[in-house]
Amino acid sequence: MADAEVKVRTAAWFLLLLSLAALLPACGGDAPRAAEPPAVAPEPITPRGPTEMPFVFSWKPVPGDPIYRVRVTDAAERVLYEQDVRATQCRPTTELKNMMTDHASFTWTVAILSADGTKDVARSAPVQFKLK
């Protein structure tokens, strides 16, 4: 076999292997993936029970740098508020404050989101609070 022919065949095999390697992630191979946050649910701190305005939603941090999702529901379990944050606290928006009436009960949770922010990885137990 001539030297040029060996080089052409070697190059063809190399390109074939390179193409197959590029398909590996699409086939569920060992492609790098974003690390999922820990599945430890954050622990809500405030508000709880009888609460006065102004207040902040706060919780104990979990390891890593997770995205947290705070969700507030009313007594009929309608979602009134949802906010994604990286901090371990957030203030209710003016819109939420306007929906909250005195002596009404609300429930809130805080969740850790998947690395891509599309699903809950771990969610706290619901915490009830009531505006005074």
TINU-184138 format. One record per residue (C-alpha): x, y, z. Coordinates in nm, 3 decimals, always signed. Layout:
REM TINU-184138
         x         y         z
         X         Y         Z
...
***
This chain:
REM TINU-184138
         x         y         z
    +0.000    +0.000    +0.000
    +0.131    +0.344    -0.086
    +0.216    +0.594    +0.183
    -0.051    +0.838    +0.062
    -0.320    +0.568    +0.073
    -0.228    +0.476    +0.435
    -0.255    +0.842    +0.534
    -0.597    +0.877    +0.369
    -0.731    +0.562    +0.538
    -0.589    +0.671    +0.876
    -0.751    +1.012    +0.836
    -1.084    +0.849    +0.739
    -1.076    +0.623    +1.047
    -0.988    +0.918    +1.266
    -1.284    +1.120    +1.133
    -1.517    +0.824    +1.180
    -1.409    +0.780    +1.542
    -1.437    +1.153    +1.603
    -1.792    +1.151    +1.463
    -1.890    +0.859    +1.685
    -1.743    +1.032    +1.988
    -1.954    +1.341    +1.912
    -2.268    +1.123    +1.915
    -2.188    +0.971    +2.255
    -2.364    +1.241    +2.464
    -2.681    +1.209    +2.253
    -2.685    +0.836    +2.327
    -2.677    +0.882    +2.702
    -2.301    +0.840    +2.732
    -2.079    +1.008    +2.984
    -2.142    +1.366    +2.878
    -2.068    +1.632    +3.137
    -2.380    +1.735    +3.325
    -2.458    +2.026    +3.550
    -2.432    +1.922    +3.911
    -2.767    +1.887    +4.082
    -2.804    +2.068    +4.413
    -2.827    +1.857    +4.727
    -3.165    +1.696    +4.796
    -3.174    +1.842    +5.149
    -3.478    +2.063    +5.192
    -3.422    +2.411    +5.332
    -3.576    +2.481    +5.672
    -3.813    +2.780    +5.688
    -3.749    +3.030    +5.969
    -3.992    +3.320    +5.922
    -4.279    +3.396    +5.895
    -4.463    +3.145    +6.117
    -4.784    +3.177    +6.313
    -4.916    +3.527    +6.389
    -4.718    +3.774    +6.175
    -4.710    +4.148    +6.132
    -4.607    +4.351    +5.831
    -4.335    +4.411    +5.734
    -4.175    +4.067    +5.730
    -3.931    +3.866    +5.520
    -3.936    +3.505    +5.411
    -3.619    +3.349    +5.550
    -3.478    +2.998    +5.575
    -3.165    +2.808    +5.673
    -2.920    +2.764    +5.384
    -2.827    +2.430    +5.233
    -2.478    +2.340    +5.105
    -2.373    +2.458    +4.761
    -2.508    +2.751    +4.564
    -2.868    +2.648    +4.501
    -3.153    +2.842    +4.349
    -3.441    +2.862    +4.597
    -3.808    +2.900    +4.505
    -4.042    +3.062    +4.756
    -4.412    +2.986    +4.705
    -4.704    +3.138    +4.897
    -5.057    +3.000    +4.881
    -5.383    +3.116    +5.031
    -5.632    +2.908    +5.232
    -5.781    +2.774    +4.906
    -5.429    +2.658    +4.802
    -5.408    +2.908    +4.517
    -5.053    +3.017    +4.440
    -5.030    +3.389    +4.515
    -4.657    +3.434    +4.487
    -4.355    +3.254    +4.352
    -4.004    +3.391    +4.340
    -3.666    +3.234    +4.258
    -3.366    +3.365    +4.453
    -3.011    +3.264    +4.544
    -3.019    +3.434    +4.886
    -3.170    +3.279    +5.199
    -3.437    +3.543    +5.232
    -3.668    +3.753    +5.021
    -3.916    +4.028    +5.085
    -4.276    +3.998    +4.970
    -4.349    +4.209    +4.666
    -4.593    +4.497    +4.675
    -4.828    +4.288    +4.463
    -4.827    +4.008    +4.723
    -4.872    +4.254    +5.010
    -5.177    +4.397    +4.831
    -5.330    +4.047    +4.804
    -5.274    +3.969    +5.173
    -5.546    +4.081    +5.410
    -5.534    +4.102    +5.788
    -5.650    +3.794    +5.978
    -5.614    +3.576    +5.668
    -5.408    +3.256    +5.677
    -5.136    +3.174    +5.428
    -4.894    +2.889    +5.371
    -4.542    +2.914    +5.233
    -4.272    +2.673    +5.127
    -3.917    +2.706    +5.003
    -3.770    +2.461    +4.753
    -3.433    +2.393    +4.598
    -3.447    +2.392    +4.219
    -3.265    +2.166    +3.977
    -2.950    +2.310    +3.820
    -3.149    +2.413    +3.512
    -3.424    +2.570    +3.727
    -3.705    +2.358    +3.583
    -3.808    +2.138    +3.879
    -3.804    +2.112    +4.256
    -3.529    +1.887    +4.391
    -3.636    +1.925    +4.756
    -3.917    +2.126    +4.917
    -3.967    +2.228    +5.278
    -4.269    +2.130    +5.479
    -4.547    +2.388    +5.445
    -4.546    +2.665    +5.708
    -4.860    +2.853    +5.800
    -4.872    +3.217    +5.901
    -5.154    +3.459    +5.967
    -5.143    +3.835    +5.936
    -5.237    +4.017    +6.256
***
